[in-house]
Amino acid sequence: MSAGAIVLWTLLLWLGGAASSLVAHPLDPALLEIRESPTGTLDVLWRLPVSRTAEVPLRAILPAACQPLAEPVASRAGSRLTLRWSVRCGDTGLVGSVIGVNGLRERRTDAVLRIHLADGRLIQAVLRGDAPTLTVPESAGRLDILRDYLLLGFAHILGGLDHLLFVLGLVLLVPGHRRLFWTITAFTAGHSVTLALAVLGVVKVPSHPVEALIALTIVVVAVELARAGRGQGPETWIKRFPWAMAFAFGLLHGLGFAGALTEIGLPAHEIPLALATFNLGIEVGQLLCVAVILTAAAGLRRVPRRLPTAVRQLPSYAIGSLAVFWFLERTTAMF
């Protein structure tokens, strides 16, 4: 890969991170959960990130016939605000009613809608800016679950700048398409294992240490890039066995992916399908990232100008400095 391609792509990604206020996980959907009782009373849970309570607010949309029985009870846990209240909607039931969330388009975010009907069925959907409401159907189809969780996984990897920086580091560090392919495959295998184990409740790890360690994995890759750029010292085990490093670090990244999916939840009757399609969405986004980097490199490789060694070191320092910032920020958040 030419130095020009490396520097241009890294700086664009770095500036993109700075422009988004250094947020590494924009995927943080609101949750609207409704439980219907046989008497027509609805217990409503409305959970949203505190950062999204200002400017254009997100507001839950309930059927017009619903009347509140009491004022909402608010509680806060970390960066999330939760409101709980009950409403009375009559005896006709929710099937055929319109439920949704206002403000999604303006906030450029999504909301997960879960409806527990009185007869025991679960209706689940992902609401977006172009489709902020749902007319409650008899039941949710498998195609709806496949589409929603595929898009959620895709949005999570493309919105997670830390995961993208790690993938970028792998592309810059590992020479040869064949070797890179197996390294990316090992990373995929690693995060697929822990994603499944964490979401299914087999493994439970606090999110703050995981996020800090994910940032540390990027620091390690940046250090390797810097060493390789300077031709410094003997070849490390990471350079000799990049697939082993990618698999081990993938285990940590999978726990990070699981945090978003655990918050969203899985439909009880289609857990394997939802889990598989969420993971597939992550892989599609990851492969798209790799394809864009390699395409940009191929286009810029024709530029004949050779950059100074100091300039060619910019990718490792750009990636490393951002990762160190995240590591310190997330470590501080634990205390």
Secondary structure, DSSP 8 states (H G I E B T S, - for coil): --HHHHHHHHHHHHHHHHHTTT-S-----EEEEEEE-TTSEEEEEEEEEGGGSSSS--EEE--TT-EESS--EEEEETTEEEEEEEEE--SS-STT-EEEEETHHHHT--EEEEEE-TTS-EEEEEEBTTB-EEE--SS--HHHHHHHHHHHHHHHHHH-HHHHHHHHHHHHHS-SHHHHHHHHHHHHHHHHHHHHHHHTTS----HHHHHHHHHHHHHHHHHHHHHHHHT-SS--HHHH-HHHHHHHHHHHHHHHHHHHHHHH---GGGHHHHHHHHHHHHHHHHHHHHHHHHHHHHHHTT------HHHHTHHHHHHHHHHHHHHHHHHHHT-
